[in-house]
Amino acid sequence: MVTLKDVAKYANVSIATVSRILREDDTLNVSLETRTKVQEAVAKLNYVPKPRKNSNQNTKLVVAIIQCYTYEQEIRDTYYITLLQSVEKYLKTHHIAMRRVREGDIDVESVLQNVHGIICIGKISSFHLEKLCEMTENIIFLDMDMSPITECCITLDFDDAMYQVVKYFHDLGHKKIGFLGRSEYNELNHHIQTRKRSFIKYCQEFHMEYQEFSLEKDLTSEAGYNLVYEMAQIQKLPSALFAVNDPIAIGAMRALQDLNIRVPQDVSIIGFNNIDAGNFTSPSLSTVYAPADEMGELGASLLHQSLLNGKKLNSMRIQLPCYLIERNSSIMYHED
């Protein structure tokens, strides 16, 4: 049985271009030559298009959003929620229909049928990556650093973020920094490991001591509280702490205060992600802003433009910068 993929291969165009030409999508901007090649391929291969129930409905773009992260990752801070909401906002604003599914759901393949493009959020397995790329050329990956770069992906510059954090503590006079995160590697925390490697690299570059404080459970405020509370009672803490997310930093701050360790006079703290709650802690939390909102809008916009132009997205990696936000939980350090 001849498929759209066969026609697209014969005409040397994308599957989405074939589909939209055959259903006479007036929003598609392609040359007469391309349209002719597709029609010739249809005739040569004897392709029979599926009947359309509602031509007006079929001209509307449909994009699938695949959530490639766990419920644990979703609830521990607002990063993925912000990213998802930004994508959805763009699609709604431009009247693009959307379908949402999680990687590994039993009905994922049926959800992806007859969509014009796919936006993947989070780190997808190599098995599912290959499957998706077979289904459509119109796909973009958000918050996934691909190597080698075979598709279009957008990531954050975690390395520079850690440079900013370590240099900032160095310039404030701190000589030893604690890293609050997880020590073991798995698919849930590969970004944390990326940050840790860069953190260690820049500590060595600035000739600063560092100490790892490993959380065994979820990366939550409670976990941050328990870890720092326990460690502070058995050893002298570094004068500065960096937490891999803001909830951990907030929990750590509360633990120090309960132990009458002053923040930031005795220990400075910096978090990561810039959640709203950080503005309302006492003191307010210094943090690193991760531009999830901008990433979602940019990714949806790039995919939208590729669908309108009928062209495959170029294989490339776009890296967005993170920014250090200085608040009141970090100050100049003076040794007693």
Secondary structure, DSSP 8 states (H G I E B T S, - for coil): ---HHHHHHHHTS-HHHHHHHHTT-TT----HHHHHHHHHHHHHHT------S-HHHHTS-EEEEEEES-HHHHHHSSHHHHHHHHHHHHHHHTT-EEEEEETT-TTHHHHTTT-SEEEEEE---HHHHHHHHHH-S-EEEES---SS--SEEEEE-HHHHHHHHHHHHHHTT--EEEEEE--S--GGGHHHHHHHHHHHHHHHHTT-EEEEEE-SS-SSHHHHHHHHHHHHHHS---SEEEESSHHHHHHHHHHHHHTT--TTTT-EEE-SS--GGGGSSSS--BEEE--HHHHHHHHHHHHHHHHHHT-----EEEEE--EEE--TT-------
